[in-house]
């Protein structure tokens, strides 16, 4: 039994060790180094000392920052390209979602997890919505949460590793550092107002991932109309990356790990199969469409969208393509995922 550590000391230790590990990864030019460092430290702290609840407003604000980061890449030329290639975005994401449904169905048939838990746990995105919907349909919410966030952790770690290796081996020019440089205070202020408004609206109306979605939609629209120029303060980006990392890591507890231990091998196999299919789709994008390999890999990685967006923003890739592909799948899973999964669960 671990000795009880006062809550304030836990938070102090979390901040200290996250800063150290995140700083080391950033110094090594590791994509999404801050997010990865905070995620790893969050997992270790939560397992060692018990669950630590990150205040919901912080998480919603961080999502809104990432929504603006995505909108920043969706300038009119990039948006026009995405709209012109909509069958490609729709087709690739339908394949990923269909594969996830098939894997979940196989796990249910083999009775690897109780009831319909696997169907909700393997869905490639909208993790929070899937966890909440799963409980209302009789699935084990703890196992669904564990499976969803294990997928997010693995996808994030592997995607960041692949991006780091690809940029090192290919000696790709470094992505411009988004944490330096002077900015227009008027544009920064307008962007901050959009972030706060999106976060408040998301909490007021209880919209799943609403901070990200509302900031993205409003930011893209205002930017396309020439009303807004999105500029994000460097410190705000770092804080958002940290909060997203903690939001993933702090969900893992010793109790959940013990509860899921027996089913862990099959869970990992299903997640690996989903990641393998995404790799095949990435190869198809490279061979048939001519997308750059790293861009294709990040675009088809099976979520979380917020963590992959951070990796894309800190790597030398076509960020608009990656973010658009992730956004389309995120919205498809958010809108269709619970309905399709509930339909499968009833049968």
Buried (B, 14 or more C-beta within 10 A) or exposed (E): EEEEBEEEEBEEBBBEBBBEBBEEBBEEBBBBBBBBBBBBBBBBBBBEBBBBEBEEEBBBBBBBBBBBBBBBBBBEEBBEEBEEBEEBBEEBBBBBBEBBBBBBBBBBEEEBBEBBBBBBBBBBBBBBBBBBBBBEBEBBBBBBBBBBBBBBBBBBBBBBBBBBEBBEEEEBEEBEEBBEEEEEEEBBEBBBEBBEBBBBBBBEEEBBBBBBBBBBBBBBBBBBEEEBBBBBBEEBBBBBBBBBBBBBBBBBBBEBBEBBEEBEEBBBEBBEBBBEBBBEBBBBBBEEEEBBBBBBBBBBBBBBBBBBBBBBBBBBBBBBBBBBBBBBBBBBBBEBBBEBBBEBBEE
